[in-house]
Each structure stands twice: as structure tokens, then as C-alpha cells.
Amino acid sequence: TTSSSSKVDAAAATVATSTIPPKLVVKPNTHCFASVMKAWILSNPRIAPTKCEGIITQMMDFFQQHDVYTAEQQLSWKRQDLIVVYNTLLHSYAVAAQSLATDGSTTKAAKSTLVQNYVEKALFLMQQMEQNQKIDGLNHDDNYQCYPSPDAYSYCTMINLLAQTRNESYIEKAEEMLRNIHDNVDGKDAVMDDDVAPYNAILAAWAGLSTWEGAIRAESLFVQMETQQQRITNTKKKGVSSLESNNNGSDNVEK
């Protein structure tokens, strides 16, 4: 209603013009920016990607103005701080694409174009992040934009986004990212081996094509899952056997 809208506007104006006591002023960190990004994702998924992109630009400008770029902080950001912000941006693309599925006011052609736009933006961001697996430290582009290396969550978010497109080339890209998780991400076994969600997303995507090729690819991925699980089981058995052997050796020495 007009009355409630006026109250909201008045409240916003009060907050914007209020004076915060100097002793309460603190320098925002990356988690503060990520929280604002999440607020936009939850309130309006369609405009969230644009808002999130702007917030990241605002964050980087803020950090540069306050001389935040020290070698020590860059090292800590690599896996802990910046990754939270960029994963949130990836999540905004995925949620925006997913929200189109229930949008009855947008034509099928327009939806396809929008989804492709979100996917291409996400893929470009991942490309920038993946470059850090080949260099020591953070990657900076010509505008001094800082990109952390992707973690398992980055890849899982991308896989879900690619899988929901029902586009064969994108689904193949999602399978490639599954391999990237196992090949490149630290602690990958602990994160991925007990989580079948990314696999299920791709299996569902192949099934959604309703084609002979899709069925073959789904079955092939399923066989890979069984092979991967057998490899993990064998590795764990070897580890236990080796540990028991070492313990027995220690006991014999003591005797």
C-alpha cells in the first residue's frame, strides 16, 4: 500500500542520514559485502547478478582506497575471504537462471537468451579464477580486479547452472568441471566423494534431453561414479592395511 511504502521510504531515509558514532565505525570486510549480495539474491533473483557485480566493483574500489592490498592479506584472501564473494556472484547467476523456469511472463526465446547470458558470464568468471591454479598468488586483470582460485563450491555451483540449461555442450562442460574438482581442488575427496548432488544434476540433465545420446552419456557417467567409488574404497583399504603393518612393525621392535 501507499502508506506502508511511505513508511519504508521514510525509514530508509532515516538510516541513510543518521550519524553513526565514530567509535562504532568499522571497516567492512568481504563477508559484509557478500551478505549484501545474498540479500539481493534472496529478494530479487533477476536483478541480483547486476547488483552483485556492482557490489564487487564497489568492494575492490574500497579496498584499493584503504590500501588493503598487502602481500599478507592477499595470501589469506586466496582461499578464505575473496572466494566467499566470488562464489556468491556465481550463485547469483545460477539462481537468476533457475528463477526463469517459473517465469510465465517471459517468452521461451527470451528465457534462453537470458540463461545463456548468465552462463557465459559465470564461465568467464570461472576462467579468471581457474588461472590462479597455474600461478602463485591471486590473479589480477588490467583493471586490478582480483580473482581467487575456485574451490569445490565454485565448481558445484557452476555444474548446477550448466546442467539446468539442457544444452548438450553446456552439460559436457559440467562433466569437465567434475574432473576439475577431483584434479585441482584441495581436499576434494573430503568434499566431493560423499556428495552425489553434482553427479545427480548432470544425470538429470542428460535424461532431460530425452535422446539416445543423452541416455548413453548418463549411463557412462554412472559407470564412472561406480569406478570412482571403487578406487576410493581400495585406497582406504590400502591405507588401513599400511597403518596396521606399521603398527605391527613397531610392536615387534619394542619386543
N, C-alpha and C positions, 0 to 999 in steps of 0.2 A: 504494500500500500504506500501512498504518498507520505503518510505520517511516519511510518517505520523507516522509509528511505531517507527522510529528512533527519531522523534521529541518528541513522548510521553516518550520514554525511557530517552531521554536527560532531559526532564522536570522533570521526577521523580527523576533522579539522582541529579538534581539541588536542589530540595526540600529536599531530604534526606541528602545532605551535607551542606545545608545552616545553618548559625548560627543565632539562634533566640536571640535577645537582652534579657539579664537576667530579665529586668523589665517586659517583656511580658510573661515570663514563668509562667504558671498557672497549678495547679494540676487538672487533668481531673476528672470529676465525672461520675456517672453511665450513665447519659444521653449522654455523649460523646461516651462511649463505645457502647451504644445502637444505636447511629447514624451510627457508622461504620458497625455494624451488619446489619442495614437496607440497607446500601449501597450495601452490598454483596447480600442481598435478592433480591433487585431490578435489579442487574446487572447479576447475575448468580445463579438462584434458586437451581440448582442441587448441587453446591458445598457450598452453603450458610450455611447449617446446620453444616458442619465440620468447616467452618470458624468461625461461631458464637460460637460454643463450645470452640474453641481455644481462642477467644476474651474474653469469660467469665473467662477462666482459667488465662489469662493474667491480667484481671481486679482484680481478687481475689489476685493474687500474688503481684500486685502493691499496693493494699490496705494494705496487711499484712506488706510489706516492709516499708510503710509510717505510720504504727501504726494508721490506720483508725478505727480499731475495738474498739471504746469506747462504753460504755453502752448507752450513749445518742444517738449516731449515729445509733446503732443497732435498737433502738426503732423507730427512724424516718425512717429507711430503710424498716421496716416491711411492710408498705403499699405504700410508696411513691417512693423510689429510686430503690431498688433491683427488685421490681416487674416489672418495666419497662423493665429491661434487660432480665429477665426470660420469660416474655410474648413475647418478640421479638424472643427469641430462639424457643418457642413453635410455633410462627408464621412462622419461617423458615422451620420447619418440615412440616407444613400444605401447604406452598407454594411449597416446593420441591415435595411433593406428588401430588399436583394439576398439576404441570408442566409436570408430566409424561403422563398425559392424552392426550397431544398433541404431544408427542414424538414418531415419526414414526420410529426411528432408534433402538428402544428398543423392544425386544420381550415381549409378554404378560406375560410369566412366570417371566421374569426378572423384569418387572414392578411390578408385585405382590409381589415379594421378597423385592424390594426396598421400596414400600409403607409400607409393614409390618414392615420393619426395622425402618422407620420414626415413625410409630405409636407406636411401642414398646418403642422407645427412649422417645417419648413425654409422654407416660403413666408412665414411670419410673420417669420422672421429676415431673409430677403432683403428683405422690405418695409421693415424697420427700417434695413437697410443702404442700400437704394436712396434713402431720404430724404436721405442725405448728398450726393447728386448735385445737390440743389437748394439746399443751404446751404453756407456757408463753414466748414469745420471738421468736427468729429465731432458725431454726433447723440447726445443724452443723453435717456433717458426719465425718468419721475418718480422712479425708484429710482437715478438717476445711473448707469445702465448705459450703457456707451459702445460705439457701433457705428461701424465704419469703412465707407467706401464699398466696394461689391463690385468685384472685378476679374474678368478673363476666367475664371480658375479657378473663382470663385464661380458664375458663370453656367453653366460647363460641368458642374460637379458637380450643379447643380440640374436641368439638362437631362437628364442621365443618370438622375437619380432620377425625374423626371416621366415620362420615356419608358418606363421599365420597369414602370410601373403598368398599361399597356394600357388606360388610361382616356382617352376621347376629349377631354374637357375639359382634362385634365392635359397631353395631348400638344399641344393647341393652345397651352397656356400655355408649353410648351417652345419652340415656334416663336416665340412672342412674345419669349422671352428671347434667342433667336438675334438678333433685331433689336436688342435692348437692347445686346448685345455690340458690334455694329457702330456703334450710335448713341452709346453712352455711355462705353465703356471706353477709357482711354488706351492707345495702342499696339496697338489692336485688330487692325489689318491684320497686324502682325508676329506676333501670337499666333494669330489665327484663320484667316487666309486659306490657310495651308498645312496646316491641321489639319481633316480631314473627320470626325473622331470624333463630335462633337456632331450633325452632319448625319446620319451613319450611324445613330446611336442613334434619332433621330426617324423616319428612313426605316423602320428595323426595327420601330418601334412602330406606325406606320401599317400596315405589312404584317401585323403580328401581330393586327390586328383582324379580318383575313380578310373584309373588307367592300368593297363597291363604292366607298363613300365613302373608305375607307382607301387604296385604290389610286389614286383621283383625287388625294387630298391628297399622297401620296408622289410621284406624278409631277409635281405642281405645285411641290413643294419642290425636286425635282431640276432643273426648269427654272430656278428661282430661283438655284440653285447655278451653273448654266451662265452665266446672265446676270451674276451677281456676278463670276465669274471673267473674263468678257469685259470688264467695267468696270475691273477691276484691271489687266488686260493693256493696255487703252487708256490708262489713267492712267500706267502705267510708260512706255509708248511716248512719250506727250506729254512726260514728264519728261526722257527721254533726248534727244528732239528739241530741247527748250528748252535743255538743257545744251549740246548741240552748237552750237546757234545762238549762244549766249552766248560760247562759246569761239571761234567763227569771228569774232564781232564784236571780241573782244579782240585777236585776231591782226591784224585789219585796222587797228585803232587803233595797234598797235605798229609796223606797217609804215609 
